Amino acid sequence: MRAFFPTALLIAAIPLAAQHGRYLNESRHPSIGKPEAIAAGAKLFSASCTGCHGPDGSGGARGPNLVQRALWHPLADEAIFNAIRKGIPGTDMPPTNLTDDQTWNLVAFIHALTGPASEQTIPGDPSAGKQVYASSGCAGCHAIRGEGALLAPDLSNIGGSRPLPVIREAILEPSKDLFYLGSEAVSVTLKNGRKLEGTARNRSNYSLQLIDKAGNLHLLRMNDVKEMAIRATSPMPGDYAKRLSKDQLRDLLAYLAAQSTR
Amino acid sequence: MRYCLLLLASAAALMAQVKHEDILKGPRADWLTYAGNFQGWRYSPLTQITAANARMIAPKWVYRVPDAKRLASSPIVYDGVLYITDTNSIYAVDARSGRQIWQWADPRAKSQGVNRGSAILGNRVYLTTADNFLVALDRRSGGVIFMKKFADEKKGTTSTSAPLIVKDKVIVGSAGGDSGMRGFVAALSADDGHEIWRTYTVPARGEPGSESWGDLIEWGGGATWLSGTYDPELNTLFWTTGNPWPDFAGATRKGDNLYTCSLVSLDLDTGKMKWHFQFTPHDTHDWDAQSWPILVDTEINGKPRKAVLHANRNGFFYALDRVTGEFLRATKLIDNLTWAKGIDAKGRPIEIPGQDPTPEGNWVCPSVKGATNWMGQSYNPLTGLLYVITLEQCGRYNMSSQVPKPMSNFSGGGATEEGGQVIIRALDPKTGKRAWEYPVTGAGRMWTGTVSTAGGVLFTGDDDGHFVALDAKTGKNLWHFNMGELSTASPITYSVDGKQFVAIASATSVFSFGLFEPADPATPPITTVVK
C-alpha cells in the first residue's frame, strides 16, 4: 500500500498531555524563581544529584528523568522538598542532611529546570530564532497566534507550557518519546473514492477526526473509510540536528521559549 | 511553492466561517450563541424529535470533560463540532460521535471558578478565563490567536459568563459581586480583544446615581455574571445586574444602590445606558437580577408591545417595554413570597416592613437562591409560552455586624436554604399567568435549564440528575433518562447530517441524545502502519 505522506509534512510529537502543566498548586516559597537560590541550587545539584539524575536532570542508570516524565502530572514544590529531605523509601533516593534553606535552593533549581521555558533565562537571540523558524519551514505545519498551518501542535504557548529540554528534544529527536494520539499522520481512502490526508486529532474503531493541510476538519465515520495508513513515527523531520547549526538551534530555542500566551 | 501557498490561502478563504448574519438567523442545524438566538429564546426550529416520538429518544454518546466537577457550561455547535467549557478550559468534540478533537486549558490562570460557555465568530471560538482574559482560539485546532486581559482579579473581578458576540464585538461581563467589586459590561474587539467601551453598573462618586450609595460605593457590586440579549432593530443590548455589596448588611449603603438588581439597556456601538429598571431597590437578600431578559413582541395589557420579559429572583415575573424601559406588568412567579405585597404601578415593590436580615435571623421567602436563577429559560413562539425553572423555598437571613472588608469573602451575613420544591412553570407572556406547571423530584437545588423546539418538546431536568422531555403545550412528561448526577447547566439541540441531537452537561460530562436507531456494526478499514 502506498503511503500518502509528502516529505514536507512536518508534525512534531510534543506530548499533548504536557499541556496540563505542573503548577496547579504553585508554591509560594520565596526561593522559587529567585536567581540566587537557583544558582545555589545548581551547585548543590551538580555536587550531589548528577550521579543519578544526570547533569541536566535527564536521568541516568539509577535515577529517573526529572525534566520529562512519562506522566506529566503536577508535582508540588513541597513534594519535591520532602523527597529531597526524606528520600523515597524502597528506591535508591536517599534522605539528605541539607538545611531548610539548602533544600529550598535545590527545589528552586529543579523548579526552574522543569518549569516553563518562558520563565527561565534562556541564551540566544529570539529575533534571529524567528528567522530560523521561518526559513526552516516550521510554519508549514505549526501555528503561532494564528499564523501558520494547523496540522501540527500549536506553538503559541510552547515556551509557557514546556521546559526547555522538552522543546529541544522535540526538535532534535521528535520520535524518541511516546508518540501521542492527536498528532498521528494518517491518510485515508473513503468508500466513495475520496482521499484525505492530514493529522488524526482522534480516532477509534468507529470514527476519525482528521484535520488536513488546508485546515479543514473531516469528522468521519469509520464505516465510510475503506483504507487507512497510519504513520508509526512523528512526521516531524528527524534531521534538524544536522540541518541547524549550533547557533541556529540556540536562537530557535530562544524564540520558541519566548512563546507564551501569558 | 508560491503557487501552493496561494492555493492554500484561497482554499482557507473559501472555508465556512461563522458570520454575524448566521448568528442573527438563530439556531438551525448549528447552535451559535449561548441562548441560541440574540433574543434569549433557547428555542430551535428542529422538528425531527416531536412530542409524538420523544419516547424513542436514546443516548448517543457521553463525553467526560477531563477533571470536571461541576460543569455550568451550555455548549455551542458549529459545523459538526460541539464546544464545551470548564474552568479556564475548553474542549472541542465531534458532535456526532462525542470524540474529542482538541482541548485547550490554561493551568497558569490565577483564579478558579465556574465557566458558563463560549462564543464563535469567523474561525475563532472565544471564552474568558477566571482571571479575566478574553481568549480567542482557532475553532479547528484550538491554537491560541490572542489572549487579552480585560479586568483585574486583584480588584475582586472574575469572569464566569459566556461572551456574547454581536457584529464585531465580544461583550463580556464581570463576576465577584458577593465579595466586593465594581460591576461592568464591556465590548471588546473580536479582532484583537482591545476594549471598545466599558459601562459600569455602579456609578463613580459624583456621577448620577451615586447619591443612592454610601461609603462603599467603590466596591458596590452589581456584577454581570450572566450573558445578555440583543435587539438588532434597536441595536441595543439588555443586561441584568447583580446584588449590591455587602449582600446582607444594608446599613452601610443606604439608598436604592443603583444600578444593582436591575436590567440595563445599552447602545451596542457606544455602551451608553439608554434606560435602567431596578427590580429590587436596596436589596438585602442577594437577589441578583441574573435571570434572562427575554425579548418578545407580544400583546400586553391589550396593546402590542416590544417587550422584555424577566422572571426575577425576588419572586416576581416582569414585563417591560424594551424601547423605553416602561414598566408594564408584574405577577407572582412563585406562591411562597413574604417580603412584598406586590409591585406598584411604577414597578417598585410594595415591601412588607421588617424583612431585612437580622443578627438573630429573619425567615423570608423566597430563599437566597431566589425564585429562579441563571439557568436558561425558553420561549417557544409556537406555543407562545415562556418556560421558567422556579423554586418554592424559604430561608433564614442573618446579618453580620462586622465592619465590611472587600475581597475577604465577607458578604455581610448569610442565609439558609430550607427544604424547597423546584417547579417548571409555563407562563403566558400576554397575561403573566401560568399555563401549566411541572413539579420535579429532588432536593430543592434548581440548576438545570431548558430548551424547547418546533417539534413541541421542552427539554429540561428534574432536580436530581434526570434529563426529561415534556410536551411543550401541556407539560406532560414524555421521556426521562437518569444521568447519574445533577446537571447545573442548560441543554441545547442541534443536528448533524440531518439527525437531531439534544445535548446537556451533567456535573462532569456532556450527554447527547437522539432518536433510537438500530446499531450499525463496525466495519474497520484496511489499516496499514507505515514505519
Chai-1 contact restraints between the chains, C-beta under 6 A:
chainA,res_idxA,chainB,res_idxB,connection_type,confidence,min_distance_angstrom,max_distance_angstrom,comment,restraint_id
A,M1,B,T528,contact,1.0,0.0,6.0,A-B,restraint_1
A,A3,B,V530,contact,1.0,0.0,6.0,A-B,restraint_2
A,G21,B,P107,contact,1.0,0.0,6.0,A-B,restraint_3
A,L24,B,P107,contact,1.0,0.0,6.0,A-B,restraint_4
A,A143,B,G143,contact,1.0,0.0,6.0,A-B,restraint_5
A,R145,B,I145,contact,1.0,0.0,6.0,A-B,restraint_6
A,G146,B,I145,contact,1.0,0.0,6.0,A-B,restraint_7
A,L150,B,R140,contact,1.0,0.0,6.0,A-B,restraint_8
A,L150,B,S141,contact,1.0,0.0,6.0,A-B,restraint_9
A,D154,B,S141,contact,1.0,0.0,6.0,A-B,restraint_10
A,D154,B,G143,contact,1.0,0.0,6.0,A-B,restraint_11
A,S156,B,G143,contact,1.0,0.0,6.0,A-B,restraint_12
A,S156,B,V144,contact,1.0,0.0,6.0,A-B,restraint_13
A,N157,B,V144,contact,1.0,0.0,6.0,A-B,restraint_14
A,R201,B,I101,contact,1.0,0.0,6.0,A-B,restraint_15
A,N202,B,R99,contact,1.0,0.0,6.0,A-B,restraint_16
A,N202,B,Q100,contact,1.0,0.0,6.0,A-B,restraint_17
A,N205,B,A522,contact,1.0,0.0,6.0,A-B,restraint_18
A,N205,B,P524,contact,1.0,0.0,6.0,A-B,restraint_19
A,Y206,B,A522,contact,1.0,0.0,6.0,A-B,restraint_20
A,S207,B,S97,contact,1.0,0.0,6.0,A-B,restraint_21
A,S207,B,R99,contact,1.0,0.0,6.0,A-B,restraint_22
A,Q209,B,D94,contact,1.0,0.0,6.0,A-B,restraint_23
A,Q209,B,R99,contact,1.0,0.0,6.0,A-B,restraint_24
A,Q209,B,I101,contact,1.0,0.0,6.0,A-B,restraint_25
A,A214,B,L8,contact,1.0,0.0,6.0,A-B,restraint_26
A,A214,B,A11,contact,1.0,0.0,6.0,A-B,restraint_27
A,G215,B,A12,contact,1.0,0.0,6.0,A-B,restraint_28
A,G215,B,R140,contact,1.0,0.0,6.0,A-B,restraint_29
A,L217,B,R140,contact,1.0,0.0,6.0,A-B,restraint_30
A,L219,B,G80,contact,1.0,0.0,6.0,A-B,restraint_31
A,L219,B,D94,contact,1.0,0.0,6.0,A-B,restraint_32
A,N223,B,T523,contact,1.0,0.0,6.0,A-B,restraint_33
A,V225,B,P525,contact,1.0,0.0,6.0,A-B,restraint_34
A,K226,B,P525,contact,1.0,0.0,6.0,A-B,restraint_35
A,E227,B,P525,contact,1.0,0.0,6.0,A-B,restraint_36
A,E227,B,I526,contact,1.0,0.0,6.0,A-B,restraint_37
A,M228,B,P525,contact,1.0,0.0,6.0,A-B,restraint_38
A,M228,B,T527,contact,1.0,0.0,6.0,A-B,restraint_39
A,A229,B,T528,contact,1.0,0.0,6.0,A-B,restraint_40
A,A229,B,V530,contact,1.0,0.0,6.0,A-B,restraint_41
A,I230,B,V529,contact,1.0,0.0,6.0,A-B,restraint_42
A,R231,B,V530,contact,1.0,0.0,6.0,A-B,restraint_43
A,A232,B,V529,contact,1.0,0.0,6.0,A-B,restraint_44
A,A232,B,K531,contact,1.0,0.0,6.0,A-B,restraint_45
A,T261,B,V144,contact,1.0,0.0,6.0,A-B,restraint_46
A,T261,B,M147,contact,1.0,0.0,6.0,A-B,restraint_47
A,R262,B,R108,contact,1.0,0.0,6.0,A-B,restraint_48
